[in-house]
Amino acid sequence: MPTAILAFLSVASYSEPDFSTVESTVNELYAVISGPAGQARDWDRLRSVFAPGARMVPVVVSGGSSRAIYWSVDDYIKNSGPYLEQTGFFEREVKATVQRYGPVAHVWSHYECWMGKQEGEPYDRGVNSIQLSHDGQRWWVQALSWSSEKSGAGPIPETKKVAKA
């Protein structure tokens, strides 16, 4: 295939991230980490979702106590990225509650995820707690904390699925 056509296809399949609303920013977060096995993730795009200094904090429950792991975005990429790309990982929001006060927002986002392929019953379900701020131009994720059923947090409340295009 001629180089010009390949370049056009690459540009045509890329959409500019949308950080204009809380919801579009959260959608970008879910989209950028999801993909099939063998597909490299756009880690620069993931970095663009998060404010400088932002934290990603998985919380694991074991033996009646919980343990938070504090990562920078680059720590997350280093620790989880190769596995996600090798295995395939898909995550989607099924319910969200957004609270906003001026330039600050919190999203309580219930999710389902699949390993390998996005089909059948989810591999796991959980809740993302996402804190965002608006700088006058766009929304930034300041912190993302999550726990899941498989990590020991227990069952999440029943959810009504969000219609996603």
CORNORTA-V66629 format. One record per pair of residues at least 4 apart in sequence whose ideal C-beta (glycine too) atoms are under 8 Angstrom apart, sorted by the first residue. I is the first residue (numbers start at 0). J is the second residue. D is the distance in whole Angstrom. If there is no record, write none. Layout:
# CORNORTA-V66629
I/J/D
I/J/D
This chain:
# CORNORTA-V66629
0/4/5
0/5/6
1/5/7
2/6/6
3/7/6
4/8/6
5/9/6
6/10/6
7/11/6
8/12/6
9/13/7
16/27/5
16/44/6
16/47/6
16/48/7
17/23/4
17/24/8
17/26/8
17/27/6
18/23/7
18/24/5
18/27/7
18/48/8
18/137/4
18/138/5
18/139/7
19/23/6
19/137/7
19/138/7
20/24/7
20/138/7
21/25/6
21/97/6
21/99/7
21/104/5
21/106/6
21/131/6
21/138/6
22/26/6
22/95/8
22/97/7
23/27/6
23/138/8
24/28/7
24/48/7
24/131/6
24/137/8
24/138/4
24/139/8
24/140/7
25/29/7
25/92/7
25/95/7
25/106/6
25/108/6
25/129/6
25/131/8
26/30/6
26/92/8
27/31/6
27/44/8
27/48/6
28/32/7
28/45/8
28/48/5
28/129/7
28/140/6
28/143/7
29/33/6
29/90/6
29/91/6
29/92/6
29/110/8
31/40/7
31/41/6
31/44/5
31/45/5
31/48/7
32/40/7
32/45/7
32/83/7
32/88/7
32/90/6
33/88/6
33/89/4
33/90/6
33/91/7
33/117/8
34/38/4
34/40/6
34/83/8
34/84/8
34/87/7
34/88/7
34/89/7
35/87/5
35/116/7
36/84/7
36/85/6
36/86/6
36/87/4
36/115/6
37/84/7
37/85/8
37/87/8
38/84/7
38/87/8
39/84/6
40/44/8
40/45/7
40/80/6
40/83/7
40/84/6
41/45/7
42/46/6
42/76/5
42/80/7
43/47/7
44/48/7
45/49/7
45/72/7
45/76/7
46/72/5
46/73/8
48/139/8
48/140/5
49/53/4
49/55/8
49/72/5
49/139/7
49/140/5
49/141/8
49/143/8
50/132/7
50/139/4
50/140/7
50/141/5
52/71/8
53/71/8
53/72/6
53/139/7
53/140/6
53/141/5
53/142/6
53/143/8
54/69/6
54/70/7
54/71/7
54/141/8
54/142/5
54/143/7
54/144/8
55/70/5
55/71/7
55/72/6
55/74/7
55/75/5
55/142/8
55/143/5
55/144/8
56/67/5
56/68/7
56/69/6
56/70/7
56/142/7
56/143/7
56/144/4
56/145/8
57/67/7
57/68/5
57/70/8
57/144/8
57/145/6
57/146/7
57/150/7
58/65/5
58/66/7
58/67/5
58/68/8
58/144/6
58/145/7
58/146/4
58/150/7
58/152/7
59/65/7
59/66/5
59/68/7
59/146/7
59/150/5
59/151/6
60/64/7
60/65/5
60/66/8
60/146/7
60/150/6
60/151/3
60/152/5
60/153/8
61/65/8
61/66/7
61/151/6
65/146/8
65/151/8
67/144/7
70/74/4
70/75/5
70/78/7
71/75/7
72/76/7
73/77/6
74/78/6
75/79/5
75/80/7
76/80/4
79/83/6
80/84/6
81/85/6
82/86/6
82/88/8
83/87/8
83/88/4
86/114/6
86/115/6
87/114/7
87/115/5
87/116/6
88/112/7
88/113/7
88/114/6
89/112/6
89/113/5
89/116/8
89/117/4
90/110/5
90/111/7
90/112/4
90/113/8
91/110/6
91/111/6
91/112/8
91/117/8
91/163/7
92/108/5
92/109/7
92/110/6
92/161/6
92/163/7
93/109/5
93/110/6
93/111/6
93/124/8
93/158/5
93/159/8
93/160/5
93/161/6
94/108/7
94/109/4
94/158/4
94/159/6
94/160/7
94/161/6
95/106/6
95/107/7
95/108/5
95/109/7
95/161/7
96/106/7
96/107/4
97/104/6
97/105/7
97/106/5
98/104/7
98/105/5
98/106/8
98/107/8
99/103/7
99/104/4
99/105/8
100/104/8
101/133/8
102/132/6
102/133/4
102/134/7
102/135/8
103/130/8
103/131/7
103/132/6
103/133/8
104/130/8
104/131/5
104/132/8
104/133/8
104/138/7
105/128/7
105/129/7
105/130/6
105/131/8
106/127/7
106/128/8
106/129/4
106/131/7
107/126/7
107/127/8
107/128/6
108/126/7
108/127/4
108/128/8
108/129/6
109/124/7
109/125/8
109/126/6
109/155/6
109/156/8
109/158/5
110/124/7
110/125/6
110/126/7
110/127/6
110/145/8
111/121/4
111/123/8
111/124/5
112/121/6
112/122/6
112/123/5
112/124/7
112/125/8
112/147/8
113/117/5
113/118/7
113/119/8
113/121/6
113/122/5
114/122/5
122/149/8
123/147/5
123/148/6
123/149/5
123/150/8
124/147/6
124/148/5
124/155/5
125/145/6
125/146/6
125/147/3
125/148/6
125/149/8
125/150/7
125/152/7
125/155/6
126/145/7
126/146/6
126/147/8
126/152/8
126/155/6
127/143/6
127/144/7
127/145/5
128/142/8
128/143/7
128/144/5
128/145/7
129/140/6
129/142/8
129/143/5
130/140/7
130/141/5
130/142/5
130/143/8
131/138/5
131/139/6
131/140/6
131/141/6
132/138/7
132/139/6
132/141/5
133/137/7
133/138/5
133/139/8
134/139/7
146/150/5
146/151/8
146/152/4
147/152/6
148/152/6
148/153/7
148/154/6
148/155/7
